[in-house]
Amino acid sequence: MEKRTLGRTGLQVSEIGHGMWGMGDWSGAERNECEKSLKLSLEKGCNFYDTAWAYGQGTSDQLLGQLILNNQNKQIIAASKIPPKNWKWPGSSQDKISDVYPIDYVLEVAKKINENVHKQPIELLQYHVWDDSWAHEAEFKETVAALKEKGLIKYFGISLNRWEPENGMKAIETGIVDCVQVIYNIFDQAPEDELFPLCEKMNIGVIARVPLDEGSLSGKMSLQTKFPDSDWRSKYFGPENLPQTIERVEAIKEILPNGISLPELALRFILQNKIVSTVIVGMRNENHVTENLKISDGKRLPSDLFKELRKHRWDRVVTPWAN
């Protein structure tokens, strides 16, 4: 497994990270299969695990905690997230930071996460939503300082809103943020415009999420695809989004070289960018782990293919069904 440096934290992280959202929040997540997938990814060299309190009200944190307890002789880097107190996604300038991340609430949830993950301090704790209108609020600085002073976290990060990569740059410029988590994939290339240059300048760790566009770049979906109402994707891939998504995926399939799958192409596109520290991929079973981790082999896409993929950039605007 290839490693990269997570910005100024200095942590050496596997360039493919284990995303745990599906283990606590999506349909079809069998605990036994999830545990097996976590064990296998660790055995194959993965050391970066992305979880959050919101993923099943601590369920995925507990799964990661069990992995840590069972493998105390191995390096496991835990990255979790604090949900907004008002439980609103995405972050909005209409809300005050005191209503979203009041200091007492943040410290309370951070302690619960530490207990579930069986780590204090946890390597990386992030705010699960963000809006840059909060960047210069005193409570922001005071809360992050308290998290570190109380030994609850080593490093702090923010998870940026979907399709708003610039809505986090003010926070980075304060010097408080060590890492950012942002949607970046073949479709969503906008972080390259302004966010990534700033991250490179300030040595900020970059965690790329949603590498397969919530599953469309797996290549397994069609116009007939339907998810259960309990699955968040039933909203994301509704009539407003599914048809045009499938059309764009089919266009990428037309340039897919022999011997490479669409998910592999999508992941290699992201890893081509040296600014990215790690790509978190949802892996709920052992097959997911085997297929995704083998891509971390140091190989890169041919330059002509990479240039062709850049033409599939899809700039989108924030809409209610996307969050």
Secondary structure, 3 states (H helix, E strand, C coil): CCEEECHHHCCEEECEEEECHHHHCCCCCCHHHHHHHHHHHHHCCCCEEECCCCCCCCHHHHHHHHHHHHCCCCCCEEEEEECCCCCCCCCCCCCCHHHHCCHHHHHHHHHHHHHHHCCCCEEEEEECCCCHHHCCCHHHHHHHHHHHHCCCEEEEEEECCCCCCCCCHHHHHCCCCCEEEEECCCCCCHHHCCHHHHHHHHCCEEEEECCCHHHHHHCCCCCCCCCCCCCCHHHHCCCCCHHHHHHHHHHHHCCCCCCCCHHHHHHHHHHCCCCCCEEEEECCCHHHHHHHHCCCCCCCCCHHHHHHHHCCCCCCCCCHHHC
